[in-house]
Amino acid sequence: MSIEQMQAHFQTLNEATEIISDALEMSYLEGLHETLQNIHLGSVQQIDGEPSDAVSERLNAMYQTIAMDTFSRSEVRQLIQWLILEADRHDQLPPNYQMTPAAIALLMGDMARKLTALNQTSVTGVLGDRPRHLVDLTFGTGNLWSIVCDLLSEAGFLVTGEGVDNDDLMLAIGEQAMALEGLAPTLYLGDAIQELYVRPADVIVGDLPVGYYPLKDPAQTFLSDTQQLTERKLSYAHYLLIEQGFHYLKDNGFGVYLVPSGLFKMPGFEQLLKAIQHYGHLQAFLQLPATAFRSETMQKGILIVQKKGDQAKQADQVMLGNLPDLKDKASVQRFISQFDDWVEAFKH
């Protein structure tokens, strides 16, 4: 599909979202969920006569101009990405609502694909015989999970998946987005720090929220609990989520997380490191360029950990460094080659 066609579809969906948001007196983001749900179900869903018949007729006519089932998965995903960016413009979304940038998600997916390929679970060794279970404990709208799923699938893996999020609106949008993309991860609304029902994962990915976990009692059971070290006497949520990931990884499995760039300098990092070393290995931490974020304070890095197991080992050299500008294709390709060499070293 041409960029002009994509832009035209975006304008239609954007207008439809604005119309239903106004009609139902809700935020743009809530209107976006209504729009995606209506398209998925095939028509406007009226409750107690709202939206009105006139508005519903107008919206249905707009929906009929968008044959979503003819779009590729990446085209559907891109349209939804644009709409969420528009929601940010309308609603001024908080930082933890920000969508994982596609370029970063692709890079994380490439890493996850290469790392999870190291774990041999098939008797025959044929790619198609090696299922991979992909989990995201901070699922949100599912953009990161979807991109990583695609990369694993393209490599020949049979992917199943689950996601958890404590925000009902974001998870509801994620559910509709996955349905429109033709994906079917099992999604749970709930607190990812509590006991979960997800199956053990081959790989866990996550764009981890930065902030404090509000409940003291559950956090006290974690090795990475930092209640006595933080300004608010609460634990860091991203510390707990990294540790929680180990509880739901299979032996030898990998966690690939987007975390604050200053992770190593944060209060209590020694406790987080102790937790990582208790359950597994810290294998890499790669700083993303400041140009990939709106401000320096939002800058993040990619953390790679591995759970202990019969095939797991501490890398001879933890991969540390700064990633190049993601728009510099030559520099990114050089990094990918370096990463490939580093992954190859795991085999020896």
Salt bridges, closest charged atoms under 4 A:
GLU15 OE2 - ARG58 NH2 3.20
GLU18 OE2 - HIS90 NE2 3.34
GLU34 OE2 - HIS33 ND1 3.93
GLU86 OE2 - ARG89 NH2 2.58
GLU86 OE2 - HIS90 NE2 3.26
ASP88 OD2 - ARG294 NH2 2.26
ASP110 OD1 - ARG113 NH2 2.55
ASP110 OD2 - LYS114 NZ 2.74
ASP150 OD1 - ARG73 NH1 2.70
ASP150 OD2 - ARG77 NH1 3.04
GLU162 OE1 - HIS133 NE2 2.61
GLU181 OE1 - ARG77 NH1 3.68
ASP202 OD2 - LYS250 NZ 3.17
ASP207 OD1 - LYS300 NZ 2.82
ASP340 OD1 - LYS114 NZ 2.68
GLU344 OE1 - LYS347 NZ 3.35
GLU344 OE2 - HIS348 NE2 3.74
